[in-house]
Amino acid sequence: MTDLEIKKNISEKALEYGIPTEYSFLYDDLSNNFKKEFESNIDQSEFGIPIIKFGHRNGNWLIVGTKKLAIKSEKLCLIGIEQIKGFEVPKSESEKAKQNQPNRMIRKFEYEVLTINNHNRNSIDVWLNKKVDYYGFWHIMIRLLNLKK
């Protein structure tokens, strides 16, 4: 698949998952100032086409591109899509959710931190807003990984 085909496929899925939300947007809908600043910090030929920005109320954000993820917390970190091995809910996050929500079926909607595991055995935690953003990102990434195979 070409980058444009991947962008179209993932954008359609994002809309199905409920994006945009209060903190998450299709990249094309972001302000020109934000896009200009972001694109000045990446090599677009290596990053691919930016598709979606997921933000968090703490100011952290990440951008899903056709070739890489850009994760902004204290600094900007780029991860190649092919380097991603999988995702998991950190134990601390599941413990916090257990305390906040006794109902096991609803508890999963309390998660805000997701760990991205890489093939090089590093992992990185990303902050996402609860519910739609959290599960939207997770499912979109699974779809993106499958499209890249």
C-alpha positions as CSV (number, residue, x, y, z in Angstrom):
1,M,0.0,0.0,0.0
2,T,1.1,3.5,-0.7
3,D,1.4,6.1,2.1
4,L,-1.7,7.9,0.7
5,E,-3.7,4.6,0.7
6,I,-2.6,4.0,4.3
7,K,-3.6,7.5,5.4
8,K,-7.0,7.2,3.8
9,N,-7.6,3.8,5.4
10,I,-6.5,4.9,8.9
11,S,-8.3,8.2,8.7
12,E,-11.6,6.4,7.8
13,K,-11.1,4.1,10.8
14,A,-10.3,7.0,13.1
15,L,-13.7,8.6,12.2
16,E,-15.4,5.3,12.9
17,Y,-13.7,5.1,16.3
18,G,-15.0,8.6,17.2
19,I,-12.1,10.8,16.3
20,P,-12.1,13.9,16.5
21,T,-12.6,14.3,20.3
22,E,-11.7,17.1,22.7
23,Y,-7.9,16.3,22.4
24,S,-7.6,14.2,19.3
25,F,-7.8,15.3,15.7
26,L,-7.1,14.2,12.1
27,Y,-3.8,15.9,11.3
28,D,-5.2,17.7,8.3
29,D,-7.6,19.6,10.7
30,L,-4.8,20.9,12.9
31,S,-3.7,24.6,12.8
32,N,-1.2,25.5,10.1
33,N,1.1,26.9,12.9
34,F,1.1,23.5,14.7
35,K,1.7,21.6,11.5
36,K,4.5,23.9,10.4
37,E,6.3,23.6,13.8
38,F,5.9,19.8,13.9
39,E,7.1,19.4,10.3
40,S,10.2,21.5,11.0
41,N,11.2,18.9,13.6
42,I,11.0,15.8,11.5
43,D,12.3,14.4,8.2
44,Q,9.0,13.9,6.4
45,S,10.4,11.4,4.0
46,E,11.3,9.2,7.0
47,F,8.2,10.0,9.1
48,G,5.7,9.5,6.2
49,I,2.4,11.3,6.1
50,P,1.1,12.5,9.5
51,I,-2.4,11.1,10.0
52,I,-3.8,11.7,13.5
53,K,-2.8,13.6,16.6
54,F,-3.8,12.2,20.0
55,G,-3.4,14.7,22.8
56,H,-3.8,14.5,26.6
57,R,-5.0,17.1,29.1
58,N,-1.4,17.0,30.6
59,G,0.0,18.5,27.4
60,N,1.5,15.3,26.0
61,W,0.6,14.3,22.5
62,L,1.5,11.8,19.8
63,I,1.1,11.8,16.1
64,V,0.6,8.7,14.1
65,G,2.3,8.8,10.7
66,T,2.4,6.3,7.9
67,K,6.0,5.3,8.8
68,K,6.6,6.5,12.4
69,L,5.0,7.6,15.6
70,A,6.0,11.0,17.1
71,I,5.6,11.0,20.9
72,K,5.9,14.3,22.7
73,S,6.2,14.3,26.5
74,E,9.3,16.0,27.9
75,K,11.0,15.8,24.4
76,L,10.0,14.6,21.0
77,C,10.7,10.8,20.4
78,L,10.2,9.1,17.0
79,I,9.5,5.3,16.7
80,G,9.4,3.4,13.5
81,I,6.1,1.6,12.9
82,E,8.1,-1.6,12.0
83,Q,9.9,-1.4,15.4
84,I,6.6,-1.7,17.4
85,K,6.2,-5.2,18.8
86,G,2.9,-4.7,20.8
87,F,1.0,-2.8,23.4
88,E,0.1,-3.4,27.0
89,V,-1.5,-1.7,30.0
90,P,1.1,-1.0,32.6
91,K,0.5,-2.8,35.9
92,S,0.4,0.5,37.8
93,E,-2.4,1.7,35.5
94,S,-4.5,-1.4,36.0
95,E,-4.0,-1.2,39.8
96,K,-5.1,2.5,39.7
97,A,-8.2,1.6,37.7
98,K,-9.0,-1.2,40.1
99,Q,-9.1,1.3,43.0
100,N,-11.1,3.9,41.1
101,Q,-13.6,1.5,39.5
102,P,-14.8,-1.6,41.3
103,N,-16.8,-2.8,38.2
104,R,-14.5,-5.0,36.2
105,M,-16.3,-4.4,32.9
106,I,-16.1,-0.6,33.2
107,R,-12.6,-0.5,34.7
108,K,-10.9,-0.7,31.3
109,F,-12.3,2.7,30.5
110,E,-10.2,4.3,33.3
111,Y,-6.9,3.6,31.6
112,E,-4.8,6.6,30.5
113,V,-1.3,5.1,30.0
114,L,-0.4,2.6,27.4
115,T,3.0,1.0,27.0
116,I,4.4,0.6,23.5
117,N,6.9,-2.3,23.3
118,N,9.6,-2.2,20.7
119,H,11.5,-5.0,19.0
120,N,14.7,-3.6,20.5
121,R,13.3,-4.4,24.0
122,N,12.8,-0.8,24.9
123,S,9.3,0.4,25.8
124,I,7.7,3.8,26.1
125,D,4.6,4.9,28.0
126,V,2.2,7.2,26.2
127,W,-0.6,9.2,27.8
128,L,-4.0,9.1,26.1
129,N,-7.4,10.4,27.3
130,K,-9.7,7.8,28.7
131,K,-12.2,5.8,26.6
132,V,-12.4,6.8,22.9
133,D,-8.9,8.2,22.5
134,Y,-7.3,5.3,24.4
135,Y,-9.0,2.5,22.6
136,G,-9.1,4.4,19.3
137,F,-5.4,4.7,19.3
138,W,-4.8,1.1,20.3
139,H,-7.1,-0.2,17.5
140,I,-5.8,2.2,14.9
141,M,-2.2,1.1,15.7
142,I,-3.2,-2.6,15.3
143,R,-4.7,-1.8,12.0
144,L,-1.7,0.3,10.9
145,L,0.7,-2.6,11.9
146,N,-1.4,-5.0,9.8
147,L,-1.4,-2.7,6.8
148,K,2.4,-2.4,7.0
149,K,2.9,-6.2,6.8
